Amino acid sequence: MKDEEAREEKRRRLYRDALEELMGLNLEEQAARGAFSCTRLPDGGTRLDIPSFGGVIRLTLPSGEMEVPGHIDSLSMRVLALRYVKKADGTPPSGKWVAYRDLPGGRFYAATLVPTVEQPLAQAFGRTPHSLAPLAEELGGERSDYGDESYVFKPFPHTPLLVVLHWGDEEFEPQCRVLFDSCCPSYLNTDDLKILATQLAAYLLRPVAGEEAVENLLWMVE
């Protein structure tokens, strides 16, 4: 019980700390930089509507109340949404895709993305062509032209992620790559971008692997 209470307190603290980072910011400027909306409320508060995976994350300040679509709700996404609001600098997406190892400081931890994100996606979807399609579309994924099957996802407006599948056959194992638009470090740090990729993997895997299989991925934020 004490361990669970400690984890819950840590989760609450992570959210509070990320929320406090927004205090004093010009939220209208950050909204313009991050391509989300900022609405002044009659009671003097502010509402931010942040597009995410085809839905909307709604944050009300100063209360810190956040509404997240149920299929993408996790502590990690809640904290990352706050960090996105804070860090957004207005850099537009470039359309240039880079591997995690090519992000600032990403080379040291790049190998961790393979067993937690890329291999599970390859095994889940790389043996049955087009099985990724309906799940990708539910998350707002847009079909792309890479590999045998690929989709661009927007966890937040200016953090596009590209999932590329190469289907397996009798001779070759399926493979998956997750790539990042080169603008992504202007909105989240490299560690947070890794967590963002794990959230995407968890949301795609959950319908086929079950809640328990992805639970650890959903609570990775530090």
PyRosetta script that sets phi, psi and omega in degrees:
from pyrosetta import init, pose_from_sequence

init()
pose = pose_from_sequence("MKDEEAREEKRRRLYRDALEELMGLNLEEQAARGAFSCTRLPDGGTRLDIPSFGGVIRLTLPSGEMEVPGHIDSLSMRVLALRYVKKADGTPPSGKWVAYRDLPGGRFYAATLVPTVEQPLAQAFGRTPHSLAPLAEELGGERSDYGDESYVFKPFPHTPLLVVLHWGDEEFEPQCRVLFDSCCPSYLNTDDLKILATQLAAYLLRPVAGEEAVENLLWMVE")
pose.set_psi(1, -42.8)
pose.set_omega(1, -178.7)
pose.set_phi(2, -64.0)
pose.set_psi(2, -38.9)
pose.set_omega(2, 178.7)
pose.set_phi(3, -62.3)
pose.set_psi(3, -42.6)
pose.set_omega(3, 179.0)
pose.set_phi(4, -65.9)
pose.set_psi(4, -41.4)
pose.set_omega(4, 177.7)
pose.set_phi(5, -62.3)
pose.set_psi(5, -39.6)
pose.set_omega(5, 178.7)
pose.set_phi(6, -64.8)
pose.set_psi(6, -39.8)
pose.set_omega(6, 177.7)
pose.set_phi(7, -65.0)
pose.set_psi(7, -42.0)
pose.set_omega(7, 179.9)
pose.set_phi(8, -64.4)
pose.set_psi(8, -39.7)
pose.set_omega(8, 178.5)
pose.set_phi(9, -65.8)
pose.set_psi(9, -39.2)
pose.set_omega(9, 177.0)
pose.set_phi(10, -61.4)
pose.set_psi(10, -41.8)
pose.set_omega(10, 179.8)
pose.set_phi(11, -64.2)
pose.set_psi(11, -43.4)
pose.set_omega(11, 178.1)
pose.set_phi(12, -62.9)
pose.set_psi(12, -39.2)
pose.set_omega(12, -179.2)
pose.set_phi(13, -66.3)
pose.set_psi(13, -41.6)
pose.set_omega(13, 178.6)
pose.set_phi(14, -58.7)
pose.set_psi(14, -42.7)
pose.set_omega(14, 179.8)
pose.set_phi(15, -67.1)
pose.set_psi(15, -45.6)
pose.set_omega(15, 180.0)
pose.set_phi(16, -60.1)
pose.set_psi(16, -43.6)
pose.set_omega(16, -178.8)
pose.set_phi(17, -62.9)
pose.set_psi(17, -43.2)
pose.set_omega(17, 179.4)
pose.set_phi(18, -65.9)
pose.set_psi(18, -36.3)
pose.set_omega(18, 178.9)
pose.set_phi(19, -66.5)
pose.set_psi(19, -41.9)
pose.set_omega(19, -179.6)
pose.set_phi(20, -62.6)
pose.set_psi(20, -28.2)
pose.set_omega(20, 179.1)
pose.set_phi(21, -64.9)
pose.set_psi(21, -19.0)
pose.set_omega(21, -179.5)
pose.set_phi(22, -85.1)
pose.set_psi(22, -19.0)
pose.set_omega(22, -176.4)
pose.set_phi(23, -64.1)
pose.set_psi(23, 130.4)
pose.set_omega(23, -179.9)
pose.set_phi(24, 91.5)
pose.set_psi(24, -9.0)
pose.set_omega(24, 177.2)
pose.set_phi(25, -76.2)
pose.set_psi(25, 151.5)
pose.set_omega(25, 169.6)
pose.set_phi(26, -81.3)
pose.set_psi(26, 97.7)
pose.set_omega(26, -172.2)
pose.set_phi(27, -68.3)
pose.set_psi(27, -29.4)
pose.set_omega(27, 177.2)
pose.set_phi(28, -66.7)
pose.set_psi(28, -39.1)
pose.set_omega(28, 176.9)
pose.set_phi(29, -66.0)
pose.set_psi(29, -42.8)
pose.set_omega(29, 179.8)
pose.set_phi(30, -65.1)
pose.set_psi(30, -35.1)
pose.set_omega(30, 177.8)
pose.set_phi(31, -63.5)
pose.set_psi(31, -42.1)
pose.set_omega(31, 178.4)
pose.set_phi(32, -64.8)
pose.set_psi(32, -38.5)
pose.set_omega(32, -179.6)
pose.set_phi(33, -70.9)
pose.set_psi(33, -35.5)
pose.set_omega(33, -175.0)
pose.set_phi(34, -97.8)
pose.set_psi(34, 1.6)
pose.set_omega(34, 177.2)
pose.set_phi(35, 62.3)
pose.set_psi(35, 41.0)
pose.set_omega(35, 171.3)
pose.set_phi(36, -127.5)
pose.set_psi(36, 171.7)
pose.set_omega(36, -174.4)
pose.set_phi(37, -100.1)
pose.set_psi(37, 150.5)
pose.set_omega(37, 179.3)
pose.set_phi(38, -130.2)
pose.set_psi(38, 119.8)
pose.set_omega(38, -176.4)
pose.set_phi(39, -122.4)
pose.set_psi(39, 127.1)
pose.set_omega(39, 175.3)
pose.set_phi(40, -80.3)
pose.set_psi(40, 131.4)
pose.set_omega(40, -175.6)
pose.set_phi(41, -97.3)
pose.set_psi(41, 154.7)
pose.set_omega(41, -178.5)
pose.set_phi(42, -56.8)
pose.set_psi(42, -29.4)
pose.set_omega(42, -178.2)
pose.set_phi(43, -84.5)
pose.set_psi(43, 6.1)
pose.set_omega(43, 179.7)
pose.set_phi(44, 94.3)
pose.set_psi(44, -6.9)
pose.set_omega(44, 178.4)
pose.set_phi(45, -81.5)
pose.set_psi(45, -175.6)
pose.set_omega(45, -178.0)
pose.set_phi(46, -135.9)
pose.set_psi(46, 138.6)
pose.set_omega(46, 175.6)
pose.set_phi(47, -117.0)
pose.set_psi(47, 129.4)
pose.set_omega(47, 175.4)
pose.set_phi(48, -108.9)
pose.set_psi(48, 130.9)
pose.set_omega(48, 176.1)
pose.set_phi(49, -114.4)
pose.set_psi(49, 111.4)
pose.set_omega(49, -171.8)
pose.set_phi(50, -111.9)
pose.set_psi(50, 111.5)
pose.set_omega(50, 177.5)
pose.set_phi(51, -58.7)
pose.set_psi(51, 137.6)
pose.set_omega(51, -177.8)
pose.set_phi(52, -154.4)
pose.set_psi(52, 119.0)
pose.set_omega(52, 175.9)
pose.set_phi(53, 49.5)
pose.set_psi(53, 43.4)
pose.set_omega(53, 177.6)
pose.set_phi(54, 81.5)
pose.set_psi(54, -4.6)
pose.set_omega(54, 176.6)
pose.set_phi(55, -118.3)
pose.set_psi(55, -157.5)
pose.set_omega(55, -177.8)
pose.set_phi(56, -138.7)
pose.set_psi(56, 130.4)
pose.set_omega(56, 168.9)
pose.set_phi(57, -95.5)
pose.set_psi(57, 126.2)
pose.set_omega(57, -177.0)
pose.set_phi(58, -111.9)
pose.set_psi(58, 123.4)
pose.set_omega(58, -179.5)
pose.set_phi(59, -118.8)
pose.set_psi(59, 128.8)
pose.set_omega(59, 176.6)
pose.set_phi(60, -110.1)
pose.set_psi(60, 128.9)
pose.set_omega(60, 179.9)
pose.set_phi(61, -119.8)
pose.set_psi(61, 148.4)
pose.set_omega(61, 9.9)
pose.set_phi(62, -88.1)
pose.set_psi(62, 3.7)
pose.set_omega(62, -174.5)
pose.set_phi(63, -65.9)
pose.set_psi(63, -28.9)
pose.set_omega(63, -177.5)
pose.set_phi(64, 82.2)
pose.set_psi(64, 7.7)
pose.set_omega(64, 178.6)
pose.set_phi(65, -67.9)
pose.set_psi(65, 132.3)
pose.set_omega(65, -178.2)
pose.set_phi(66, -128.9)
pose.set_psi(66, 132.6)
pose.set_omega(66, 174.9)
pose.set_phi(67, -109.7)
pose.set_psi(67, 124.9)
pose.set_omega(67, -177.2)
pose.set_phi(68, -126.5)
pose.set_psi(68, 133.5)
pose.set_omega(68, 175.2)
pose.set_phi(69, -52.2)
pose.set_psi(69, 136.2)
pose.set_omega(69, -171.2)
pose.set_phi(70, -56.4)
pose.set_psi(70, -35.5)
pose.set_omega(70, -174.8)
pose.set_phi(71, -75.6)
pose.set_psi(71, -9.0)
pose.set_omega(71, 176.4)
pose.set_phi(72, -125.0)
pose.set_psi(72, 17.1)
pose.set_omega(72, -176.3)
pose.set_phi(73, -82.3)
pose.set_psi(73, 123.1)
pose.set_omega(73, 174.1)
pose.set_phi(74, -158.0)
pose.set_psi(74, 159.6)
pose.set_omega(74, 175.7)
pose.set_phi(75, -58.0)
pose.set_psi(75, -41.7)
pose.set_omega(75, -178.0)
pose.set_phi(76, -58.8)
pose.set_psi(76, -46.5)
pose.set_omega(76, -179.3)
pose.set_phi(77, -65.7)
pose.set_psi(77, -36.2)
pose.set_omega(77, 178.3)
pose.set_phi(78, -63.2)
pose.set_psi(78, -46.1)
pose.set_omega(78, -179.5)
pose.set_phi(79, -69.4)
pose.set_psi(79, -42.0)
pose.set_omega(79, 179.6)
pose.set_phi(80, -63.3)
pose.set_psi(80, -34.8)
pose.set_omega(80, 177.3)
pose.set_phi(81, -61.5)
pose.set_psi(81, -42.6)
pose.set_omega(81, 178.2)
pose.set_phi(82, -64.9)
pose.set_psi(82, -41.3)
pose.set_omega(82, -179.9)
pose.set_phi(83, -68.4)
pose.set_psi(83, -33.4)
pose.set_omega(83, 175.8)
pose.set_phi(84, -62.6)
pose.set_psi(84, -45.8)
pose.set_omega(84, 178.9)
pose.set_phi(85, -57.8)
pose.set_psi(85, -43.2)
pose.set_omega(85, -176.6)
pose.set_phi(86, -68.8)
pose.set_psi(86, -44.0)
pose.set_omega(86, -169.5)
pose.set_phi(87, -87.7)
pose.set_psi(87, -17.2)
pose.set_omega(87, -174.5)
pose.set_phi(88, -50.5)
pose.set_psi(88, 128.0)
pose.set_omega(88, -178.3)
pose.set_phi(89, -121.4)
pose.set_psi(89, 3.7)
pose.set_omega(89, 174.4)
pose.set_phi(90, 91.1)
pose.set_psi(90, -1.2)
pose.set_omega(90, 178.1)
pose.set_phi(91, -62.5)
pose.set_psi(91, 125.3)
pose.set_omega(91, -178.0)
pose.set_phi(92, -76.7)
pose.set_psi(92, 152.1)
pose.set_omega(92, 172.6)
pose.set_phi(93, -55.8)
pose.set_psi(93, 140.6)
pose.set_omega(93, -174.3)
pose.set_phi(94, -97.7)
pose.set_psi(94, -21.6)
pose.set_omega(94, -172.5)
pose.set_phi(95, 78.7)
pose.set_psi(95, 2.4)
pose.set_omega(95, 176.7)
pose.set_phi(96, -96.0)
pose.set_psi(96, 121.5)
pose.set_omega(96, -175.7)
pose.set_phi(97, -97.3)
pose.set_psi(97, 133.3)
pose.set_omega(97, -179.2)
pose.set_phi(98, -129.1)
pose.set_psi(98, 151.4)
pose.set_omega(98, 176.5)
pose.set_phi(99, -75.9)
pose.set_psi(99, 160.4)
pose.set_omega(99, 179.9)
pose.set_phi(100, -58.4)
pose.set_psi(100, -38.0)
pose.set_omega(100, -177.7)
pose.set_phi(101, -63.9)
pose.set_psi(101, -19.5)
pose.set_omega(101, -179.2)
pose.set_phi(102, -93.7)
pose.set_psi(102, 0.2)
pose.set_omega(102, 172.2)
pose.set_phi(103, -77.7)
pose.set_psi(103, 159.6)
pose.set_omega(103, -179.6)
pose.set_phi(104, -55.9)
pose.set_psi(104, 118.5)
pose.set_omega(104, 179.3)
pose.set_phi(105, 73.0)
pose.set_psi(105, 10.8)
pose.set_omega(105, -173.4)
pose.set_phi(106, -82.6)
pose.set_psi(106, -15.7)
pose.set_omega(106, -173.0)
pose.set_phi(107, -63.4)
pose.set_psi(107, -36.8)
pose.set_omega(107, -174.5)
pose.set_phi(108, -65.5)
pose.set_psi(108, -36.9)
pose.set_omega(108, -175.5)
pose.set_phi(109, -104.8)
pose.set_psi(109, 5.9)
pose.set_omega(109, -174.3)
pose.set_phi(110, -59.2)
pose.set_psi(110, -35.2)
pose.set_omega(110, -176.6)
pose.set_phi(111, -65.2)
pose.set_psi(111, -23.9)
pose.set_omega(111, -178.4)
pose.set_phi(112, -70.5)
pose.set_psi(112, -21.3)
pose.set_omega(112, -179.3)
pose.set_phi(113, -72.7)
pose.set_psi(113, -24.5)
pose.set_omega(113, -176.7)
pose.set_phi(114, -67.2)
pose.set_psi(114, -55.9)
pose.set_omega(114, -177.5)
pose.set_phi(115, -74.3)
pose.set_psi(115, -25.0)
pose.set_omega(115, -176.7)
pose.set_phi(116, -90.7)
pose.set_psi(116, -27.1)
pose.set_omega(116, -174.0)
pose.set_phi(117, -122.9)
pose.set_psi(117, -58.8)
pose.set_omega(117, -168.8)
pose.set_phi(118, -72.4)
pose.set_psi(118, -47.1)
pose.set_omega(118, 179.6)
pose.set_phi(119, -64.1)
pose.set_psi(119, -45.3)
pose.set_omega(119, 177.8)
pose.set_phi(120, -59.8)
pose.set_psi(120, -39.3)
pose.set_omega(120, 178.2)
pose.set_phi(121, -66.9)
pose.set_psi(121, -40.1)
pose.set_omega(121, 179.0)
pose.set_phi(122, -62.6)
pose.set_psi(122, -43.8)
pose.set_omega(122, -178.3)
pose.set_phi(123, -69.7)
pose.set_psi(123, -35.2)
pose.set_omega(123, -177.2)
pose.set_phi(124, -74.8)
pose.set_psi(124, -35.0)
pose.set_omega(124, -170.1)
pose.set_phi(125, -124.2)
pose.set_psi(125, -10.2)
pose.set_omega(125, -173.4)
pose.set_phi(126, -84.1)
pose.set_psi(126, -5.5)
pose.set_omega(126, -179.5)
pose.set_phi(127, -103.4)
pose.set_psi(127, -10.3)
pose.set_omega(127, 179.0)
pose.set_phi(128, -127.2)
pose.set_psi(128, 97.7)
pose.set_omega(128, -176.9)
pose.set_phi(129, -51.3)
pose.set_psi(129, 134.9)
pose.set_omega(129, 175.9)
pose.set_phi(130, 71.4)
pose.set_psi(130, 7.7)
pose.set_omega(130, 177.8)
pose.set_phi(131, -70.4)
pose.set_psi(131, -19.9)
pose.set_omega(131, 177.9)
pose.set_phi(132, -75.1)
pose.set_psi(132, -25.0)
pose.set_omega(132, -169.5)
pose.set_phi(133, -52.9)
pose.set_psi(133, -54.1)
pose.set_omega(133, -175.5)
pose.set_phi(134, -65.1)
pose.set_psi(134, -34.9)
pose.set_omega(134, 179.2)
pose.set_phi(135, -72.0)
pose.set_psi(135, -38.8)
pose.set_omega(135, 177.4)
pose.set_phi(136, -62.1)
pose.set_psi(136, -41.7)
pose.set_omega(136, -178.7)
pose.set_phi(137, -66.3)
pose.set_psi(137, -34.1)
pose.set_omega(137, 177.2)
pose.set_phi(138, -64.0)
pose.set_psi(138, -25.3)
pose.set_omega(138, 179.4)
pose.set_phi(139, -99.6)
pose.set_psi(139, 17.1)
pose.set_omega(139, 177.7)
pose.set_phi(140, 75.8)
pose.set_psi(140, 15.2)
pose.set_omega(140, -179.5)
pose.set_phi(141, -66.2)
pose.set_psi(141, 138.5)
pose.set_omega(141, 178.1)
pose.set_phi(142, -108.4)
pose.set_psi(142, 129.2)
pose.set_omega(142, -177.2)
pose.set_phi(143, -61.1)
pose.set_psi(143, 138.9)
pose.set_omega(143, 177.8)
pose.set_phi(144, -123.6)
pose.set_psi(144, -177.0)
pose.set_omega(144, -171.0)
pose.set_phi(145, -112.3)
pose.set_psi(145, 14.8)
pose.set_omega(145, -178.5)
pose.set_phi(146, -91.2)
pose.set_psi(146, 151.0)
pose.set_omega(146, 175.1)
pose.set_phi(147, 58.4)
pose.set_psi(147, -154.3)
pose.set_omega(147, 176.2)
pose.set_phi(148, -85.4)
pose.set_psi(148, -25.4)
pose.set_omega(148, -180.0)
pose.set_phi(149, -159.2)
pose.set_psi(149, 132.6)
pose.set_omega(149, -178.4)
pose.set_phi(150, -154.3)
pose.set_psi(150, 152.5)
pose.set_omega(150, -178.5)
pose.set_phi(151, -143.4)
pose.set_psi(151, 144.8)
pose.set_omega(151, 172.3)
pose.set_phi(152, -101.8)
pose.set_psi(152, 127.6)
pose.set_omega(152, 178.4)
pose.set_phi(153, -114.3)
pose.set_psi(153, 150.0)
pose.set_omega(153, 176.5)
pose.set_phi(154, -123.1)
pose.set_psi(154, 88.5)
pose.set_omega(154, 174.9)
pose.set_phi(155, -58.2)
pose.set_psi(155, -38.8)
pose.set_omega(155, 169.9)
pose.set_phi(156, -136.0)
pose.set_psi(156, 163.4)
pose.set_omega(156, -170.3)
pose.set_phi(157, -55.3)
pose.set_psi(157, -39.2)
pose.set_omega(157, -175.8)
pose.set_phi(158, -111.9)
pose.set_psi(158, 30.7)
pose.set_omega(158, 173.9)
pose.set_phi(159, -129.4)
pose.set_psi(159, 62.7)
pose.set_omega(159, -178.9)
pose.set_phi(160, -66.2)
pose.set_psi(160, 138.0)
pose.set_omega(160, 174.4)
pose.set_phi(161, -120.3)
pose.set_psi(161, 139.8)
pose.set_omega(161, 179.9)
pose.set_phi(162, -113.8)
pose.set_psi(162, 123.3)
pose.set_omega(162, 175.0)
pose.set_phi(163, -105.3)
pose.set_psi(163, 122.0)
pose.set_omega(163, -178.1)
pose.set_phi(164, -117.7)
pose.set_psi(164, 122.4)
pose.set_omega(164, 177.7)
pose.set_phi(165, -107.4)
pose.set_psi(165, 137.2)
pose.set_omega(165, 167.7)
pose.set_phi(166, -115.0)
pose.set_psi(166, 114.8)
pose.set_omega(166, -174.3)
pose.set_phi(167, -66.3)
pose.set_psi(167, 147.2)
pose.set_omega(167, 176.2)
pose.set_phi(168, -90.6)
pose.set_psi(168, 165.9)
pose.set_omega(168, 175.1)
pose.set_phi(169, -149.1)
pose.set_psi(169, -163.8)
pose.set_omega(169, -178.2)
pose.set_phi(170, -62.7)
pose.set_psi(170, -22.8)
pose.set_omega(170, -174.5)
pose.set_phi(171, -102.2)
pose.set_psi(171, -34.9)
pose.set_omega(171, -173.4)
pose.set_phi(172, -122.4)
pose.set_psi(172, 141.5)
pose.set_omega(172, 173.8)
pose.set_phi(173, -74.1)
pose.set_psi(173, 147.4)
pose.set_omega(173, 175.5)
pose.set_phi(174, -66.0)
pose.set_psi(174, 152.4)
pose.set_omega(174, 179.4)
pose.set_phi(175, -133.9)
pose.set_psi(175, 153.3)
pose.set_omega(175, 177.5)
pose.set_phi(176, -139.4)
pose.set_psi(176, 142.0)
pose.set_omega(176, 172.5)
pose.set_phi(177, -126.4)
pose.set_psi(177, 139.9)
pose.set_omega(177, 171.8)
pose.set_phi(178, -114.7)
pose.set_psi(178, 121.4)
pose.set_omega(178, -176.8)
pose.set_phi(179, -118.9)
pose.set_psi(179, 158.8)
pose.set_omega(179, -174.0)
pose.set_phi(180, -121.2)
pose.set_psi(180, 137.8)
pose.set_omega(180, 171.1)
pose.set_phi(181, -61.7)
pose.set_psi(181, 141.7)
pose.set_omega(181, -175.4)
pose.set_phi(182, -63.3)
pose.set_psi(182, -13.7)
pose.set_omega(182, 178.6)
pose.set_phi(183, -81.3)
pose.set_psi(183, -13.3)
pose.set_omega(183, -171.0)
pose.set_phi(184, -54.6)
pose.set_psi(184, -38.0)
pose.set_omega(184, 179.9)
pose.set_phi(185, -64.8)
pose.set_psi(185, -11.5)
pose.set_omega(185, 175.5)
pose.set_phi(186, -79.1)
pose.set_psi(186, -3.7)
pose.set_omega(186, -175.0)
pose.set_phi(187, -126.8)
pose.set_psi(187, -27.5)
pose.set_omega(187, 176.2)
pose.set_phi(188, -146.1)
pose.set_psi(188, 148.7)
pose.set_omega(188, 176.8)
pose.set_phi(189, -73.0)
pose.set_psi(189, 171.6)
pose.set_omega(189, -171.8)
pose.set_phi(190, -64.3)
pose.set_psi(190, -40.3)
pose.set_omega(190, 177.2)
pose.set_phi(191, -61.3)
pose.set_psi(191, -42.9)
pose.set_omega(191, -179.8)
pose.set_phi(192, -66.8)
pose.set_psi(192, -32.1)
pose.set_omega(192, 177.7)
pose.set_phi(193, -67.5)
pose.set_psi(193, -34.6)
pose.set_omega(193, 174.5)
pose.set_phi(194, -63.2)
pose.set_psi(194, -43.2)
pose.set_omega(194, 179.0)
pose.set_phi(195, -65.1)
pose.set_psi(195, -37.5)
pose.set_omega(195, 177.5)
pose.set_phi(196, -60.2)
pose.set_psi(196, -41.2)
pose.set_omega(196, 178.0)
pose.set_phi(197, -65.4)
pose.set_psi(197, -36.1)
pose.set_omega(197, 178.2)
pose.set_phi(198, -67.8)
pose.set_psi(198, -33.1)
pose.set_omega(198, 177.0)
pose.set_phi(199, -64.3)
pose.set_psi(199, -44.8)
pose.set_omega(199, 177.7)
pose.set_phi(200, -58.6)
pose.set_psi(200, -46.9)
pose.set_omega(200, 179.5)
pose.set_phi(201, -60.0)
pose.set_psi(201, -43.4)
pose.set_omega(201, -178.9)
pose.set_phi(202, -62.6)
pose.set_psi(202, -42.5)
pose.set_omega(202, -178.7)
pose.set_phi(203, -65.9)
pose.set_psi(203, -35.7)
pose.set_omega(203, 179.0)
pose.set_phi(204, -74.4)
pose.set_psi(204, -36.2)
pose.set_omega(204, -175.3)
pose.set_phi(205, -81.6)
pose.set_psi(205, -27.5)
pose.set_omega(205, -172.8)
pose.set_phi(206, -55.1)
pose.set_psi(206, -44.3)
pose.set_omega(206, -179.0)
pose.set_phi(207, -64.6)
pose.set_psi(207, -24.8)
pose.set_omega(207, -177.4)
pose.set_phi(208, -102.8)
pose.set_psi(208, -26.0)
pose.set_omega(208, -175.6)
pose.set_phi(209, -106.3)
pose.set_psi(209, -20.7)
pose.set_omega(209, -179.6)
pose.set_phi(210, 97.1)
pose.set_psi(210, 160.8)
pose.set_omega(210, -175.2)
pose.set_phi(211, -62.3)
pose.set_psi(211, -43.2)
pose.set_omega(211, -176.7)
pose.set_phi(212, -62.7)
pose.set_psi(212, -34.3)
pose.set_omega(212, -176.9)
pose.set_phi(213, -68.2)
pose.set_psi(213, -24.7)
pose.set_omega(213, -176.2)
pose.set_phi(214, -111.9)
pose.set_psi(214, 0.2)
pose.set_omega(214, -173.8)
pose.set_phi(215, -56.8)
pose.set_psi(215, -43.0)
pose.set_omega(215, -178.7)
pose.set_phi(216, -65.1)
pose.set_psi(216, -33.6)
pose.set_omega(216, 178.2)
pose.set_phi(217, -66.0)
pose.set_psi(217, -32.4)
pose.set_omega(217, -175.4)
pose.set_phi(218, -77.1)
pose.set_psi(218, -11.6)
pose.set_omega(218, -174.6)
pose.set_phi(219, -123.5)
pose.set_psi(219, 35.9)
pose.set_omega(219, -173.2)
pose.set_phi(220, -87.3)
pose.set_psi(220, -14.2)
pose.set_omega(220, -171.4)
pose.set_phi(221, -61.5)
pose.set_psi(221, 141.2)
pose.set_omega(221, 178.2)
pose.set_phi(222, -125.5)
pose.dump_pdb("model.pdb")
